[in-house]
């Protein structure tokens, strides 16, 4: 099932507002979050337009979290954060997804909750491409 107003479902201009698709995983897609105050921040979005984790089978849930784990391992390998925070929201954009937010002891917002979109750091196309390449190279 897809929603024609959802960036995760439709891609294109809707996704371009906030992210860049890196690749498809088993049951989801990995997206680089354009706002990079937390270097390496990504989103893992489930392949279908469902709102809640309870809307998918146990098997699909396990596969989705295996995708989250795979992405987190790649972020750790590529950027060596001190911690990755995980956020699952969707009050207005009701598509099951998890934010993976690398945190660094000497970096932005260490010790606190991360801002959804602090609007502080955007990269050049070349910098996004380099970051995406690092993540892809570190995916197992």
N, C-alpha and C positions, 0 to 999 in steps of 0.2 A: 504494500500500500504506500502511496506517495501523496504528498500535499503540495499543491502548486504554489503555495506561498512560503514554503520552507526552503531555506538555503541548503540544508543538508540533503533534502530530497532532490532539489532542482539543480544545484550547482550554479554555474554561470554567474550572472550579475548578483544574484541573491547571496551566494557564497562569497563572492569577491568583496563584499562589504566588510567582511571580518576575517576571512581565512583563505588559505590556498590548499587544495587537496594534494596530499603527498602520495597516497596510494590506497588501494583497497586491501583490507585485511580479511580474515576468515568470514566474519559476519558484520563487519563494520567498515568504516573508512577512517583513515588517519588524516587529520587536517592541521596545518600549521596556523596558529592564531597570529594574525598580522600584527597586533599590538605586542611588542616583544620587550616589555619592561622586565620580564622574567625570561631570560634567554632559553629558548627551546620549548616554550609553552605550546602545547598542542591540544587538540580535541579528538577524542575517539567517539564517533557517532554511529549508532546502530544503523543497519542497512535499510530498515523499514521505518515508516513513520508511526511509531508507537510512543505513548507518553510516559509510561511507567515501566519499571523493571518487572513488575508483576504482570505485565501484558504479554510477556514472552515465556516460552516453556523453560523448564529447568535446564535442559540441554542448551538452548539458545543463550540463556543467561550465563552459563558456564563458558560457552564459547566467546561471548561478548567480553567477559572479564579476562579470559585468556588473551584477547586482543588488547585490552587495557594493559595487562601485564607485559605483553610483547612490546608495546609502545613505550611503556615506562622504562623497560630495560634498555631500549635504544636511546632514550633521552639520557639515562645515566651514563651509558657508554660514550655518547657524543659530547655531552656538556659537563659531566661530573658535578652535578648539583649536590649540595649538602642534604637536601630533602626534596621530594616531590610531593606537593599537595594535590589532592584529588577533590574535585567539586562536581556535583551532579545537580544541576538546576533545571529550570524549564517552566517557570511560572507563566511566561508569555510565549516562548518558543517551545511548544510541547513535543519535542522530538528527543528520545532517549539519547543522551550523550554525557560524556565525562570530560571535564577539563583536567589536563595534567599540567601542573604549574611548578616548574623547577624553582627551588628557593636556594639562595646562596647566603651564607653567614654575613658576608660583607656587602650584600646586595639590597635591592629594593624590597621593602616590606618584610624583611626578616623578622621573625618573632610575632607576626600578626597575620590576620586573615588577608588573603589577596583580594584586590579590587577586581571586579568583573572586567572592566575595561578602563584602565587609568588614563588612556589617551596620551601617554608620555613618550613612547618610543616606537617609531615605525622605521622600516629598513628600505634600502634600495632594492630593486629587482635582483641585482647581482647578489646582495647579501641574503635575500630570501632563498635564492637558488643554492647558495653555498650551504645554508642551514639545512635545507631540505636534503641536499646531497649527503650531509653528515648523518642525518637521521636514517635515510635509506641505507647507507653503508653499514649502519649499526643494527638494522633489523635482522632478527634471526628467523 
